[in-house]
Amino acid sequence: MPQLLYKISFPALRRQGAVGAAAPKKGWAGSPARPVPATPGRPAGPLVLIVLLTVVAMCFLTGCQMFWAPHSPKGYVLPRPEIHFLDKKLNEISGIFYLRGEGSMLAIADDKKHIYRIYTDGRDDDYYEESFGESADYEDVVKVDSSVFVLASDATLFETRRTDSGLVTRSYSLKVPVPEEAGKRKDGSTVDFETLYYDPSAGGLILLSKSIKGESKKGIRSAWRFNLATRSFDTNPFYSFRLKDINEALKDGRVEFKPSAAAIHPFTGELYVLSSAGHLLVVADMRGRVRAAYRLNPSFYPQAEGIAFAENGDMYISNEAKLGKASLLRIPYNGQKGAR
C-alpha cells in the first residue's frame, strides 16, 4: 500500500511567515483533500456520497496516483521536499553545483555575470566578489579543481580561476554542425544549452542540449564532451538520449524533454537529469540509457533549473522564481550509502 502524504515540511514558510507562499495544487501528492464531516447520528448526505464515489472512481482510473505518493527514485520522496526561499537577486537561478566538504553550493543566474555561493538553508553570499565575464545568458556552473566553468546558452563555456592578479577567464565555443535546411530559431540561433555536469570517468565536462535545430525530428537530445586534458570539444556527440525511451519509461503520454540540469548520484553513479519543460526527472546511466523517469509536481518544482547532490546523497533542486520567489529544495536521501 503506498504511503499517503499528509504532512509536508515547510521550514522556510515558518521562518518567513508564509508571505506569498503558494499552496500545493489540489490533486497532487502532498495536498490531500479535507474530509467532509457527516452530522453525528445521521447518514452521510448525497453530496458526501458523490465526493466519496468520485474519489474511488478516480483512484481506479489513475491508479490512485493523484492522491497517493507518485513514484520517486529509490531513497527519495519527491513530493516531500524541505523548502528554502532565495534572495531576489537569485530569481533567475539557473544552475547549482555542490562543493564537497563545504556544506554549500555554487550558483549562477541567467542575467548575472556573477558566481554566488548558497548554503543548504538558502542563505547566500558572493563566491567571487568580482564579475567573471561578459554579459551572456548563463545556464549552469561546475567546479573542477581550482577552475569554475560556466555554461552559456549558445554553448560557450567560460573557465574562471583565481590568480594573484585577480580572476582570469577564458572561453571555449562548441560548434555544433547543423544542416542548413534545419533553419534557425526565432532568435537567430541554432542551439540552446542549459545543462553542464562533470563526469570524471569521461575525463571531461558534458553539455546536454536543450534544443538543437533538427534534433526534435530525430527524437534525440545530444550530449557533447569538453575534454579537460586538451581544453577542447569533441567533434561528434558523446552520446544521445532517445525521447522514445523516456516515453516508454513514463507510459503516460507524449514526452516533453528539454534538459535543464544534471548531476551524478554519489552512491549509485546514475545520472539524474531535470527537464523544467514537462516537469520531468529522468534517471539514466552515464551514456544516456534511460532507467526511469518521474513526473514532478509543479507546485513544488515550478521551474526546476538546477540539481546537485551532497556527500550523504541528499538531493538539492533549485527553482527559478516563476510566480513567487526562487527556491532551493532539499530532498533527503534514505537509501543505501557507500562507495559505488
Number of C-alpha atoms within 10 A of each C-alpha: 4 11 10 14 18 14 10 13 11 14 15 19 15 10 11 12 10 13 10 11 14 12 10 15 14 13 13 21 23 26 21 18 12 6 9 11 8 11 9 7 6 7 10 13 10 9 10 15 12 11 13 14 12 12 16 12 13 15 15 11 11 10 12 17 17 19 24 21 20 23 17 16 16 10 15 18 17 25 22 21 22 18 23 22 25 23 12 12 12 24 20 22 30 28 33 32 27 26 18 11 8 9 13 20 25 24 27 27 23 21 17 20 18 20 21 20 20 24 15 16 18 18 14 19 12 13 14 15 11 12 12 22 18 11 13 15 18 28 30 33 31 23 19 14 6 10 15 18 22 25 28 22 21 19 24 18 23 21 22 19 17 13 9 6 6 11 15 14 16 12 13 15 15 17 13 14 12 15 10 10 8 13 13 15 13 7 6 8 13 20 21 19 25 29 32 32 25 23 15 10 7 14 13 21 21 22 27 28 25 22 21 21 19 18 16 12 8 9 13 21 22 19 21 23 25 23 15 15 8 8 12 14 19 13 13 12 16 17 18 17 20 17 20 14 19 24 17 15 16 17 11 9 8 13 18 15 26 25 26 27 32 30 24 21 19 19 15 15 14 18 23 23 25 29 25 24 17 17 20 26 24 23 24 20 14 16 13 21 16 22 14 18 24 19 17 23 18 16 16 22 23 20 27 31 27 31 29 26 24 23 15 14 22 18 22 23 23 28 27 26 19 13 11 14 20 24 26 29 24 23 20 19 18 13 15 11 14 10 8 8
